[in-house]
Amino acid sequence: MEAQAFLAATFVAHVGFAIFVTVHAFATGRDAGKWPFVTLAFGLAGIVAYFFYDESQ
């Protein structure tokens, strides 16, 4: 895969992941907070953090 195609695919995936986090937060009444931005920057790591990070601890 060429570098340009890889970067384009990565960008599209991260945008999709960030949209997923935002829609999920809205649908469940959960505060999305910073997680859409973290997901946009770090992809799957942001999704994992959104689901498993608990600020109350």
C-alpha positions as CSV (number, residue, x, y, z in Angstrom):
1,M,0.0,0.0,0.0
2,E,1.3,3.4,-0.9
3,A,1.9,5.9,1.9
4,Q,-0.7,8.3,0.6
5,A,-3.4,5.6,0.4
6,F,-2.5,4.5,3.9
7,L,-2.7,8.0,5.3
8,A,-6.1,8.5,3.6
9,A,-7.5,5.2,4.9
10,T,-6.2,6.0,8.4
11,F,-7.8,9.5,8.3
12,V,-11.1,8.1,7.2
13,A,-11.1,5.4,9.9
14,H,-10.2,7.9,12.6
15,V,-13.0,10.2,11.6
16,G,-15.4,7.3,11.5
17,F,-14.3,6.2,14.9
18,A,-14.8,9.7,16.3
19,I,-18.3,9.9,14.8
20,F,-19.1,6.5,16.4
21,V,-18.0,7.7,19.8
22,T,-20.0,10.9,19.5
23,V,-23.2,9.1,18.3
24,H,-22.8,6.4,21.0
25,A,-22.5,9.0,23.7
26,F,-25.5,10.9,22.4
27,A,-27.6,7.7,22.1
28,T,-26.8,6.5,25.6
29,G,-27.0,9.9,27.3
30,R,-23.3,9.6,28.3
31,D,-21.0,12.7,28.2
32,A,-18.6,12.3,25.3
33,G,-16.2,14.8,26.9
34,K,-12.8,14.8,25.3
35,W,-13.1,11.3,23.8
36,P,-14.1,12.2,20.3
37,F,-11.0,14.3,20.0
38,V,-8.8,11.6,21.5
39,T,-10.3,9.1,19.2
40,L,-9.7,11.4,16.2
41,A,-6.1,11.6,17.1
42,F,-5.4,8.0,18.3
43,G,-8.1,5.9,16.6
44,L,-8.9,2.6,18.4
45,A,-7.0,3.6,21.5
46,G,-9.4,6.4,21.9
47,I,-12.4,4.1,21.6
48,V,-11.0,1.7,24.2
49,A,-10.3,4.7,26.6
50,Y,-13.9,6.0,26.0
51,F,-15.4,2.7,27.1
52,F,-13.0,1.8,29.9
53,Y,-11.8,5.0,31.4
54,D,-13.7,6.0,34.5
55,E,-13.1,9.4,36.0
56,S,-14.8,8.5,39.3
57,Q,-11.9,6.3,40.4
